[in-house]
Amino acid sequence: MTVKDSFRWRHLFVVPALAALTLTAARAGADACAAADADALAWLDKMSRSLQQVSYHGIVTFQRGDEMQAMQVSHSIEDGVANERLTELTGQGAEVVRVDHPLECVHPGNLLLQLGANLQAGECGVAQFYRFGVVDGQLVAGRRAVQIRIEPRDMYRYGYILELDRDTGLLLKSATIGRGNKVLESFQFASLSYSGEATPAEGAQVVHEARHSQPGNGVLSLGGAHPAWSVNWLPQGFTATDQPADVSMRRTFTDGLAVFSVFLEILSQGITPGEGVVRSGGTISYTRGMHMSGMPVLVTVIGEVPLNTARMVADSVAAVP
Amino acid sequence: MSEMMRESLSALMDDEANELEIERVLSRIADDPELRQAWVRYNMVRAVASGQHPVRLDLDVSAQVRAALGGEGHRAAGLRQRWLRPLASMAVAASVAATVVLGGQQLAQLGTTGHDSQAIASSVSPVGMVNSLGATSVQASYGTQGVPVLQPATRTAYQELARQRLHKYMQAHAEEAALNSPSGLVPFARVPRIKE
């Protein structure tokens, strides 16, 4: 298989871990699923489907602290596949494209939000891990919005305020909320159109074709013999986004709203054990030097989760015997 | 547990607790069974996850933590006077956070070594104390492989490692986030420098 082919993954791809999650959800029973949650879950279901199935283009802003970025995005559906493009209008000016993404290819993060019939059966899915509120939103990019307030039920994830298009369910605005109701980062559409063609922005120096993960695709595998390893603790509700080979140096997990990745590096020489943390908006980079089966390794957790989550996850990394 | 308390506990676990929040948790942990349960549960998950023995849920960690902190008992009060008083307030806060967290971490061992308060105090307190007495307020590491006492140079080096890894791995993380979170390609906006 060529590298190019691997980007164009045409098969429905469901991670078996989802089955385990579904069982857990069923056990929680209907009483955990409040009316407000059911309403919100229906909206989230619509949102995750519209993300794939609606054609749109517009300008998006992304803010972290004092830093504001602007980018042009477009998403178009043709012949059962989606083509997506993001062009940075500030900073580096890079462009990211994803072509020929089949509409029936639904990834675990989106599946977790698509409860559909399961919701009718009293299954609450992500409502086990978040509390929801639904209120009328204001205008975003000229569109009437509904606001979903999402609050974590435990301390392993952040909260969110999402504003969805009342008509299409498209996510128009999102804020990631940390402790003390602090907005860690946010993005929103400044302009949005559901018709016509996007005018391509000019002058992108770097064009990156977005990757498409699949079972066994060890994107960051360094080649050569590496030990099999696993992450042995996850906050409830998180599931693997793909199935990399055990020797792959990356693992990624999602609960449908938050995503984090774990990276492992085998070091050639010893290291003083320790840890380091850097934050950028809602993203944390937590690096931990430790020994795994006597080998010096560096474990890094990168994602939109609190420090404690990253630390506990890094702590649980171990060699598979 | 109140929302505020949950936040304080969360802050403590994330090393972000201020004095007020630490005070809030400590003042309530003895009297609030729900908070205590939550605390033990969080730590039990960790103990189990890291391959230690499961911890008994009814183990009363609060008394041990308080003893270690000098909240009660003559010996502990002596410790407090000797170690805590001269320190700057933020250093105290840091040491308390480390001690409390590590106190939880020691639960599995405590479960097997019995309830001798002196043994408990000595197994709980050293890391927090040693760290806070260093030149910098050093974060404890909560691994199963012992807790390193970081020298300032090591600490700076690790922060630099974390910064470099953010640059190195952010794009690989964004690839997955873009496929699994509801904002399309927007996660790529978090990548410091997009590579082809």
Chai-1 contact restraints between the chains, C-beta under 6 A:
chainA,res_idxA,chainB,res_idxB,connection_type,confidence,min_distance_angstrom,max_distance_angstrom,comment,restraint_id
A,M47,B,P182,contact,1.0,0.0,6.0,A-B,restraint_1
A,S48,B,P182,contact,1.0,0.0,6.0,A-B,restraint_2
A,L51,B,P182,contact,1.0,0.0,6.0,A-B,restraint_3
A,F62,B,A189,contact,1.0,0.0,6.0,A-B,restraint_4
A,Q69,B,A189,contact,1.0,0.0,6.0,A-B,restraint_5
A,E84,B,L185,contact,1.0,0.0,6.0,A-B,restraint_6
A,L86,B,L185,contact,1.0,0.0,6.0,A-B,restraint_7
A,L86,B,F188,contact,1.0,0.0,6.0,A-B,restraint_8
A,Q92,B,R193,contact,1.0,0.0,6.0,A-B,restraint_9
A,A94,B,I194,contact,1.0,0.0,6.0,A-B,restraint_10
A,V96,B,L185,contact,1.0,0.0,6.0,A-B,restraint_11
A,V96,B,F188,contact,1.0,0.0,6.0,A-B,restraint_12
A,H107,B,L179,contact,1.0,0.0,6.0,A-B,restraint_13
A,H107,B,N180,contact,1.0,0.0,6.0,A-B,restraint_14
A,G109,B,N180,contact,1.0,0.0,6.0,A-B,restraint_15
A,G109,B,S181,contact,1.0,0.0,6.0,A-B,restraint_16
A,M155,B,S10,contact,1.0,0.0,6.0,A-B,restraint_17
A,L171,B,P182,contact,1.0,0.0,6.0,A-B,restraint_18
A,L171,B,S183,contact,1.0,0.0,6.0,A-B,restraint_19
A,R179,B,E7,contact,1.0,0.0,6.0,A-B,restraint_20
A,R179,B,A11,contact,1.0,0.0,6.0,A-B,restraint_21
A,F187,B,V186,contact,1.0,0.0,6.0,A-B,restraint_22
A,V206,B,I194,contact,1.0,0.0,6.0,A-B,restraint_23
A,V206,B,E196,contact,1.0,0.0,6.0,A-B,restraint_24
A,H208,B,I194,contact,1.0,0.0,6.0,A-B,restraint_25
A,H208,B,E196,contact,1.0,0.0,6.0,A-B,restraint_26
A,R211,B,E175,contact,1.0,0.0,6.0,A-B,restraint_27
A,V219,B,A172,contact,1.0,0.0,6.0,A-B,restraint_28
A,L220,B,A172,contact,1.0,0.0,6.0,A-B,restraint_29
A,N232,B,A49,contact,1.0,0.0,6.0,A-B,restraint_30
A,W233,B,A49,contact,1.0,0.0,6.0,A-B,restraint_31
A,T241,B,E176,contact,1.0,0.0,6.0,A-B,restraint_32
A,T241,B,N180,contact,1.0,0.0,6.0,A-B,restraint_33
A,R250,B,A172,contact,1.0,0.0,6.0,A-B,restraint_34
A,T252,B,E176,contact,1.0,0.0,6.0,A-B,restraint_35
A,T254,B,N180,contact,1.0,0.0,6.0,A-B,restraint_36
A,V259,B,A177,contact,1.0,0.0,6.0,A-B,restraint_37
A,V259,B,N180,contact,1.0,0.0,6.0,A-B,restraint_38
A,V259,B,S181,contact,1.0,0.0,6.0,A-B,restraint_39
A,S261,B,H173,contact,1.0,0.0,6.0,A-B,restraint_40
A,F263,B,Y169,contact,1.0,0.0,6.0,A-B,restraint_41
A,T272,B,T154,contact,1.0,0.0,6.0,A-B,restraint_42
A,P273,B,P148,contact,1.0,0.0,6.0,A-B,restraint_43
A,G274,B,P148,contact,1.0,0.0,6.0,A-B,restraint_44
A,G274,B,L150,contact,1.0,0.0,6.0,A-B,restraint_45
A,G274,B,T154,contact,1.0,0.0,6.0,A-B,restraint_46
A,G274,B,Y158,contact,1.0,0.0,6.0,A-B,restraint_47
A,E275,B,S141,contact,1.0,0.0,6.0,A-B,restraint_48
A,E275,B,Y158,contact,1.0,0.0,6.0,A-B,restraint_49
A,G276,B,Y158,contact,1.0,0.0,6.0,A-B,restraint_50
A,G276,B,Q159,contact,1.0,0.0,6.0,A-B,restraint_51
A,G276,B,L161,contact,1.0,0.0,6.0,A-B,restraint_52
A,G276,B,A162,contact,1.0,0.0,6.0,A-B,restraint_53
A,V277,B,A162,contact,1.0,0.0,6.0,A-B,restraint_54
A,V278,B,A162,contact,1.0,0.0,6.0,A-B,restraint_55
A,V278,B,R163,contact,1.0,0.0,6.0,A-B,restraint_56
A,V278,B,L166,contact,1.0,0.0,6.0,A-B,restraint_57
A,T283,B,R190,contact,1.0,0.0,6.0,A-B,restraint_58
A,S285,B,A162,contact,1.0,0.0,6.0,A-B,restraint_59
A,S285,B,R165,contact,1.0,0.0,6.0,A-B,restraint_60
A,S285,B,L166,contact,1.0,0.0,6.0,A-B,restraint_61
A,T287,B,L161,contact,1.0,0.0,6.0,A-B,restraint_62
A,T287,B,A162,contact,1.0,0.0,6.0,A-B,restraint_63
A,T287,B,R165,contact,1.0,0.0,6.0,A-B,restraint_64
A,M290,B,Q145,contact,1.0,0.0,6.0,A-B,restraint_65
A,T300,B,R165,contact,1.0,0.0,6.0,A-B,restraint_66
A,I302,B,Y169,contact,1.0,0.0,6.0,A-B,restraint_67
A,I302,B,H173,contact,1.0,0.0,6.0,A-B,restraint_68
A,P306,B,D14,contact,1.0,0.0,6.0,A-B,restraint_69
A,L307,B,D14,contact,1.0,0.0,6.0,A-B,restraint_70
A,N308,B,M13,contact,1.0,0.0,6.0,A-B,restraint_71
A,N308,B,D14,contact,1.0,0.0,6.0,A-B,restraint_72
A,M312,B,R46,contact,1.0,0.0,6.0,A-B,restraint_73
A,D315,B,S50,contact,1.0,0.0,6.0,A-B,restraint_74
A,D315,B,G143,contact,1.0,0.0,6.0,A-B,restraint_75
A,S316,B,A49,contact,1.0,0.0,6.0,A-B,restraint_76
